[in-house]
Amino acid sequence: MNGRLAIIAGGGVLPLRIAEEARLQGDDPLIIALKNESNADWSGFAKEIASIGDFARIRTLFKDYGVDRVVLTGWVRRRPDWRDIRPTLSFLGRVPFVVRTLTRGGDNAVLEMVIALIEALGCRVVGAHEVAPGLLATLGPIGAVRADKDAKGDMAVAIEAALMLGRLDIGQGAVAVGGRIVALEGPEGTDAMLLRVAELKAAGRISSRRKGVLVKLAKPQQDVRADLPAIGTSTLENALKAGLAGIVAEAGRSLVLDRAELVRKADETGLFVMGVDPAIKEGKPL
């Protein structure tokens, strides 16, 4: 690790938290903020702006700043179009592969393509958990509140649904209420899915007498160097709006943001948060 760390930052608070943790680990990260996506306050960090898909500019930035490691983090609201790609000369032969992936592949396929293209520039793509290990979800309760019997039943159902959803390369989250799946995460993201659950409960389409559980898991086939699922205070606030009993994240393969504040609010509002191993089957302790 003789070179500099670069963080290619999409939207949300996650890129900033990764940068702060990386600095605590002794790095001085370069932030490459994605144009029209990154919305964090990068005061105090070296920052450059690049359009998504502009590999020619990104290659120049890597060279100018001596970058040898790269973290991909944050959401990207707008899926890149093949016309957004600005290849380097060495990438011209890969353009047909890029076009096929962008037009036919799921999110995981696109991320794997991006990782391959960045590593072709001579940099190593590393996972957010490698530069910020303190953000990883741990196994067991995260806070004082515990899941009751009903919540554990919902948890088991939602784990199975999230795994199936991930295998299809669609999303990472599922909500179960009263032992049945009521929402699956798509391109809209977790917060929008939870708001949809809240609307369905308000309309009487989902029982308001039963609470329910949100489960977020990495896709089984996911390259853990990009797009690990994350939960934070906004997840908790929207879970409360949806009337849920708790939030479940995959231990060791998901990130917990602003943990102290998340635990404080969860304990205060009676909502449980916990990390699980998705290999655990119903009937065994969760």
Backbone torsions as a table, in degrees:
resi	resn	phi	psi	omega
1	MET	NA	68.1	-179.5
2	ASN	-92.1	-16.3	-177.3
3	GLY	-100.6	-168.7	-175.3
4	ARG	-96.3	152.4	174.5
5	LEU	-89.5	133.0	173.1
6	ALA	-113.4	139.0	175.2
7	ILE	-113.4	112.6	175.2
8	ILE	-85.3	108.8	-165.2
9	ALA	-105.2	120.5	169.3
10	GLY	-89.7	-153.6	-176.1
11	GLY	-85.3	172.9	178.9
12	GLY	89.9	177.9	-176.6
13	VAL	-85.6	-16.4	-175.6
14	LEU	-56.5	-47.9	-179.8
15	PRO	-56.9	-39.5	179.2
16	LEU	-65.2	-42.1	179.2
17	ARG	-64.9	-37.8	176.7
18	ILE	-63.9	-42.8	-180.0
19	ALA	-63.6	-42.0	179.5
20	GLU	-63.9	-42.9	179.2
21	GLU	-66.9	-39.2	178.6
22	ALA	-62.2	-38.6	178.0
23	ARG	-64.4	-39.1	177.3
24	LEU	-63.9	-27.8	178.8
25	GLN	-84.5	2.1	175.6
26	GLY	102.4	2.4	177.6
27	ASP	-88.4	157.5	172.1
28	ASP	-120.8	79.8	-168.1
29	PRO	-69.3	142.3	168.4
30	LEU	-87.6	129.3	177.9
31	ILE	-96.8	121.2	171.1
32	ILE	-105.6	96.4	-175.2
33	ALA	-80.9	126.1	179.7
34	LEU	-72.7	126.7	-177.7
35	LYS	-59.2	132.1	179.3
36	ASN	66.9	12.6	177.6
37	GLU	-124.6	-54.3	-177.8
38	SER	-66.6	130.1	-177.3
39	ASN	-130.5	15.6	-179.2
40	ALA	-84.7	160.7	173.4
41	ASP	-87.1	107.9	-175.0
42	TRP	-96.9	24.0	177.0
43	SER	-57.5	132.4	178.8
44	GLY	92.9	-7.2	177.0
45	PHE	-115.2	146.9	170.8
46	ALA	-67.7	125.6	-173.8
47	LYS	-134.5	136.8	170.6
48	GLU	-127.6	158.1	179.8
49	ILE	-115.7	136.8	176.8
50	ALA	-141.3	145.9	174.7
51	SER	-75.8	147.3	178.3
52	ILE	-62.4	130.9	-179.3
53	GLY	90.4	-4.0	-179.1
54	ASP	-86.9	75.0	-176.1
55	PHE	-69.6	-25.6	177.7
56	ALA	-63.9	-45.1	178.1
57	ARG	-68.8	-41.6	-179.5
58	ILE	-61.4	-40.4	177.5
59	ARG	-60.8	-42.6	178.7
60	THR	-62.4	-42.7	179.5
61	LEU	-63.8	-41.7	178.0
62	PHE	-58.0	-43.8	-178.1
63	LYS	-68.9	-44.7	-176.6
64	ASP	-65.1	-35.5	-176.4
65	TYR	-99.4	1.5	179.1
66	GLY	66.1	40.4	-177.3
67	VAL	-77.8	134.1	173.1
68	ASP	-126.3	-10.7	177.3
69	ARG	-132.3	144.8	-175.3
70	VAL	-135.9	136.1	172.1
71	VAL	-113.7	133.0	175.0
72	LEU	-103.3	121.1	-175.7
73	THR	-154.3	154.4	-179.6
74	GLY	97.5	157.7	-179.4
75	TRP	-82.4	155.0	174.7
76	VAL	-124.5	109.2	-175.7
77	ARG	-70.3	-37.4	-176.3
78	ARG	-105.8	114.9	177.2
79	ARG	-64.2	130.4	-176.4
80	PRO	-64.0	144.7	174.1
81	ASP	-94.7	152.0	-178.3
82	TRP	-60.3	-25.0	178.7
83	ARG	-74.0	-12.0	176.7
84	ASP	-80.0	-14.4	-174.3
85	ILE	-73.3	128.1	174.6
86	ARG	-117.5	92.4	-172.4
87	PRO	-79.4	157.8	166.7
88	THR	-79.9	168.4	179.9
89	LEU	-58.6	-38.0	-178.2
90	SER	-70.4	-15.4	-178.8
91	PHE	-91.2	-8.9	-172.4
92	LEU	-56.1	-38.2	179.8
93	GLY	-69.3	-15.9	-179.5
94	ARG	-94.2	-4.6	-175.3
95	VAL	-56.2	-43.9	177.8
96	PRO	-58.6	-39.8	177.6
97	PHE	-63.3	-41.7	179.6
98	VAL	-62.5	-45.8	-179.1
99	VAL	-61.2	-45.1	179.7
100	ARG	-61.2	-42.3	-177.7
101	THR	-66.7	-43.5	-177.9
102	LEU	-68.1	-32.2	-175.6
103	THR	-91.2	-21.5	-175.0
104	ARG	-123.5	-22.3	-172.8
105	GLY	-84.8	158.1	172.4
106	GLY	-80.4	-177.7	-177.6
107	ASP	-60.5	-40.4	-178.6
108	ASN	-64.2	-40.1	178.5
109	ALA	-63.7	-39.6	179.1
110	VAL	-65.6	-42.9	179.8
111	LEU	-64.0	-40.4	178.2
112	GLU	-63.2	-36.9	177.1
113	MET	-64.4	-45.2	-179.6
114	VAL	-62.2	-42.8	178.0
115	ILE	-59.1	-44.6	-179.1
116	ALA	-63.0	-40.6	-179.0
117	LEU	-68.4	-39.6	178.9
118	ILE	-66.8	-41.7	-179.1
119	GLU	-70.3	-23.1	173.8
120	ALA	-68.4	-18.4	176.6
121	LEU	-83.8	-1.0	176.7
122	GLY	96.4	8.4	178.5
123	CYS	-107.5	152.7	178.7
124	ARG	-98.4	125.2	176.2
125	VAL	-84.0	126.0	-179.7
126	VAL	-118.7	155.3	179.9
127	GLY	-76.8	153.6	176.8
128	ALA	-58.0	-34.9	-179.1
129	HIS	-68.1	-19.8	179.1
130	GLU	-77.0	-32.6	179.6
131	VAL	-97.7	-15.2	179.3
132	ALA	-137.1	62.8	-175.5
133	PRO	-62.2	-23.0	-179.6
134	GLY	-68.9	-11.0	180.0
135	LEU	-89.2	-9.1	-176.4
136	LEU	-66.5	139.2	174.4
137	ALA	-66.6	139.8	179.5
138	THR	-103.1	160.0	-178.3
139	LEU	-74.8	132.8	177.4
140	GLY	102.3	-173.8	-177.5
141	PRO	-61.9	140.3	173.8
142	ILE	-116.5	83.8	-173.0
143	GLY	127.1	-178.6	-173.7
144	ALA	-88.2	-24.0	-175.1
145	VAL	-79.5	139.4	-179.4
146	ARG	-114.0	151.0	177.7
147	ALA	-74.3	136.7	176.5
148	ASP	-89.2	-175.8	-176.1
149	LYS	-60.4	-44.7	180.0
150	ASP	-62.0	-42.9	-179.1
151	ALA	-64.1	-38.3	179.3
152	LYS	-66.1	-34.7	175.4
153	GLY	-65.4	-44.7	176.7
154	ASP	-62.8	-37.6	-179.6
155	MET	-59.9	-47.2	-178.4
156	ALA	-61.5	-42.0	179.2
157	VAL	-65.6	-44.1	-177.4
158	ALA	-69.1	-32.2	176.2
159	ILE	-61.8	-46.3	179.3
160	GLU	-62.1	-40.5	-179.3
161	ALA	-67.5	-42.2	-179.3
162	ALA	-64.5	-37.7	177.7
163	LEU	-65.1	-43.3	178.2
164	MET	-64.3	-41.9	178.6
165	LEU	-61.0	-42.4	-180.0
166	GLY	-65.0	-40.0	179.3
167	ARG	-61.3	-28.8	177.5
168	LEU	-83.9	-0.3	179.2
169	ASP	58.2	45.6	-179.3
170	ILE	-107.2	-51.7	-176.4
171	GLY	-161.8	-172.8	-174.5
172	GLN	-123.5	-7.4	-172.4
173	GLY	-122.8	150.8	175.7
174	ALA	-145.8	146.9	177.4
175	VAL	-120.2	128.9	175.0
176	ALA	-117.9	136.8	177.4
177	VAL	-133.1	126.5	178.6
178	GLY	61.3	32.9	176.7
179	GLY	81.9	7.9	177.0
180	ARG	-132.3	152.9	-179.9
181	ILE	-78.1	128.5	-179.7
182	VAL	-115.7	-13.8	179.3
183	ALA	-158.4	140.3	174.3
184	LEU	-123.4	140.1	-177.6
185	GLU	-76.1	132.4	174.2
186	GLY	-119.6	-153.5	-178.5
187	PRO	-62.8	-16.2	-177.7
188	GLU	-71.1	-21.8	179.0
189	GLY	93.8	170.2	-173.1
190	THR	-65.6	-47.3	-176.0
191	ASP	-61.0	-42.6	179.1
192	ALA	-66.7	-35.9	176.4
193	MET	-62.5	-43.1	-179.7
194	LEU	-65.5	-37.4	176.8
195	LEU	-65.1	-34.1	176.4
196	ARG	-65.1	-40.7	177.4
197	VAL	-62.2	-42.2	178.6
198	ALA	-60.2	-42.0	179.5
199	GLU	-65.8	-39.9	179.6
200	LEU	-66.2	-38.5	176.6
201	LYS	-65.8	-43.3	-179.8
202	ALA	-62.6	-32.5	-179.7
203	ALA	-85.0	-3.3	179.9
204	GLY	82.0	7.7	179.0
205	ARG	-76.6	-23.2	174.8
206	ILE	-123.6	138.0	-179.5
207	SER	-58.8	127.9	176.6
208	SER	-85.8	-7.5	178.9
209	ARG	-79.3	-22.6	177.4
210	ARG	-106.6	142.4	-172.8
211	LYS	-85.2	-71.2	179.9
212	GLY	107.5	171.9	-173.9
213	VAL	-140.0	140.8	170.1
214	LEU	-98.4	131.7	174.1
215	VAL	-120.3	132.4	175.1
216	LYS	-124.2	122.8	-178.6
217	LEU	-130.2	147.8	168.9
218	ALA	-65.2	149.1	176.5
219	LYS	-64.8	140.2	-176.7
220	PRO	-53.5	-36.2	-177.3
221	GLN	-95.0	8.3	-170.5
222	GLN	-69.6	137.8	169.6
223	ASP	-76.5	115.4	-172.0
224	VAL	-71.8	-0.2	177.4
225	ARG	-79.0	-5.2	-179.7
226	ALA	-150.3	143.8	170.6
227	ASP	62.2	39.4	170.6
228	LEU	-63.6	141.0	176.9
229	PRO	-62.5	149.2	-179.0
230	ALA	-137.6	147.5	172.2
231	ILE	-127.0	150.8	-179.8
232	GLY	-156.9	-164.3	-176.4
233	THR	-65.6	-32.4	178.1
234	SER	-67.3	-35.5	175.8
235	THR	-60.9	-44.7	-180.0
236	LEU	-63.6	-45.3	-179.1
237	GLU	-61.0	-40.7	-179.7
238	ASN	-76.0	-29.3	173.6
239	ALA	-65.6	-37.4	176.2
240	LEU	-64.9	-42.6	177.7
241	LYS	-61.0	-33.1	179.4
242	ALA	-82.6	-1.4	178.1
243	GLY	71.0	26.6	-177.1
244	LEU	-81.2	160.6	178.6
245	ALA	-88.8	-26.1	-176.6
246	GLY	-171.6	173.4	-179.4
247	ILE	-125.6	134.8	179.8
248	VAL	-123.3	131.5	177.6
249	ALA	-124.6	156.5	-178.7
250	GLU	-77.9	120.2	179.4
251	ALA	-64.8	131.8	177.8
252	GLY	81.0	-12.4	-179.8
253	ARG	-136.2	29.3	172.4
254	SER	-152.2	163.1	-173.7
255	LEU	-114.5	142.7	176.5
256	VAL	-114.5	116.6	-177.3
257	LEU	-95.3	143.8	177.5
258	ASP	48.7	53.2	-171.2
259	ARG	-54.6	-45.8	-176.4
260	ALA	-61.3	-43.8	-179.9
261	GLU	-70.3	-37.8	177.5
262	LEU	-60.7	-46.9	-179.5
263	VAL	-64.5	-41.8	-179.8
264	ARG	-59.6	-47.4	-178.5
265	LYS	-69.0	-37.7	179.6
266	ALA	-64.1	-46.4	179.7
267	ASP	-64.1	-37.9	-178.0
268	GLU	-67.5	-35.0	-175.6
269	THR	-99.4	-3.6	177.8
270	GLY	80.0	22.0	179.9
271	LEU	-102.3	132.4	-178.9
272	PHE	-88.1	150.6	174.2
273	VAL	-133.2	133.1	-179.7
274	MET	-152.2	156.9	174.6
275	GLY	-104.1	138.0	-178.4
276	VAL	-130.7	160.7	168.3
277	ASP	-96.4	115.9	-174.9
278	PRO	-66.5	-10.4	177.1
279	ALA	-75.3	-14.4	178.3
280	ILE	-67.7	131.5	-177.2
281	LYS	-99.0	159.5	177.0
282	GLU	-57.3	137.7	-178.0
283	GLY	104.3	-18.2	173.8
284	LYS	-102.1	159.3	-177.7
285	PRO	-60.8	137.4	175.7
286	LEU	-108.7	NA	NA
